[in-house]
Amino acid sequence: MTEIDWAALEPLAEKVAREIAGKWPIVEKDDVKQEILLHAYQEKHLIAQYQGDKETLRKIFWNAGRRYAAKERAHLDLMDDQYFYTPDEVRGVMRSFIYTDAEVSQQIGKKDDLTRCVITDNIASARMDAETAIQRLNRDYQEVIMRLFVYGLPHIDETERKRGYRAIDALTAEMNRNIRTGR
């Protein structure tokens, strides 16, 4: 087995940890770095094989750091009792923007049963969250969301369809960020 140069791996772990902490404000850079290096130590037989391949090591470190951040986010979601929107729910909320308040009130509770509860119970507050969050997106994302999900127009091509889904993902992240930080 090849000896691992841990000093050479440390700067890469630091860089990946900084990127992950920038994307997931829930985690601290040093905690992510520690988890990445712990994963590397636990999988040292694999790390030794790819010691010279910086790109593969970066992918391994990225996956380990992202896994840690997701675990921390799931724990926070469980412990803080805050609602976390999904992209599917946000698409449904955006489709409700064409309804009047009276029509929205008729929708509340219609899709619920004993096994699940859907966003219809929370549609008024979800619409307010979406209205606030969409203002923080760039003009292109705002336009494609309005075109595809509010007005229900068909997408022009595959590129616009993908851009629409990326815009919904960005809106979802912004709505959830608004809930978490209160900004």
Beta strands, then each sheet from edge to edge (+ up, - down):
end
